[in-house]
Amino acid sequence: MSEISFSDFEKVELRVGEIVKVEDFPEARKPAYKLWIDFGEGLGVKKSSAQITDLYSKEDLLGKQVICVTNFPPRQVANFLSEVLTTGFYREDGKVVLATTDSEVEKGKRLA
């Protein structure tokens, strides 16, 4: 594992947002969803592609708060422009568990 400085970490904007819309993403190479995530005033709603279909249904995701990197440049994924990186953890079986909050947090708040 390589070390980074605290100033490097401060450059990464990890913010909480609420998933407000979910669609299937059949054009993606691996099974994925298209997510629309509301970060509140200032950032608004941003799009993200996420390979989380193994553990989450579309209905499970609506209203869920997730932690995202909001200051990466947008990335084209098939025919969809992903504007934020939705974070999660790989399990041993390769499935992704979302990084979420255990209590409600105001949308757009930055990870402390």
DAHUPE-V913386 format. One record per residue. N is the residue number from 1. RES is the residue in one letter. SS is DSSP state (A for helix, B for strand, O for the rest). PSI is psi in whole degrees, 0 to 359 (none if undefined). BURIAL is I if it has 16 or more other C-alpha atoms within 10 Angstrom, else O. Layout:
<<N RES SS PSI BURIAL> <N RES SS PSI BURIAL>>
This chain:
<<1 M O 132 O> <2 S O 145 O> <3 E O 150 O> <4 I O 163 O> <5 S O 163 O> <6 F A 325 O> <7 S A 328 O> <8 D A 314 O> <9 F A 320 O> <10 E A 339 O> <11 K A 337 O> <12 V O 120 O> <13 E O 102 I> <14 L B 116 I> <15 R B 156 I> <16 V B 137 I> <17 G B 164 I> <18 E B 128 I> <19 I B 121 I> <20 V B 347 O> <21 K B 141 I> <22 V B 134 I> <23 E B 152 O> <24 D B 155 O> <25 F O 72 I> <26 P O 341 O> <27 E O 344 O> <28 A O 150 I> <29 R O 320 O> <30 K O 152 O> <31 P O 130 O> <32 A O 168 I> <33 Y B 153 I> <34 K B 127 I> <35 L B 143 I> <36 W B 122 I> <37 I B 126 I> <38 D B 119 I> <39 F O 12 I> <40 G O 193 O> <41 E O 145 O> <42 G O 298 O> <43 L O 326 O> <44 G O 207 O> <45 V B 129 I> <46 K B 155 I> <47 K B 150 I> <48 S B 143 I> <49 S B 134 I> <50 A B 130 I> <51 Q O 74 I> <52 I O 21 I> <53 T O 339 I> <54 D O 323 O> <55 L O 348 O> <56 Y O 135 O> <57 S O 164 O> <58 K A 321 O> <59 E A 323 O> <60 D A 328 O> <61 L A 330 I> <62 L O 127 I> <63 G O 353 O> <64 K O 137 I> <65 Q B 133 I> <66 V B 159 I> <67 I B 127 I> <68 C B 151 I> <69 V B 120 I> <70 T O 359 I> <71 N O 22 O> <72 F O 154 O> <73 P O 151 O> <74 P O 150 O> <75 R B 130 O> <76 Q B 122 O> <77 V B 107 O> <78 A O 237 O> <79 N O 23 O> <80 F B 133 O> <81 L B 109 O> <82 S B 120 I> <83 E O 338 I> <84 V O 158 I> <85 L B 115 I> <86 T B 127 I> <87 T O 156 I> <88 G B 182 I> <89 F B 134 O> <90 Y B 132 O> <91 R O 172 O> <92 E O 329 O> <93 D O 4 O> <94 G O 354 O> <95 K O 149 O> <96 V B 129 I> <97 V B 125 O> <98 L B 146 I> <99 A O 117 O> <100 T B 179 I> <101 T O 154 O> <102 D O 353 O> <103 S O 156 O> <104 E O 137 O> <105 V O 146 O> <106 E O 131 O> <107 K O 138 I> <108 G O 352 I> <109 K O 143 O> <110 R B 143 I> <111 L O 132 O> <112 A O none O>>
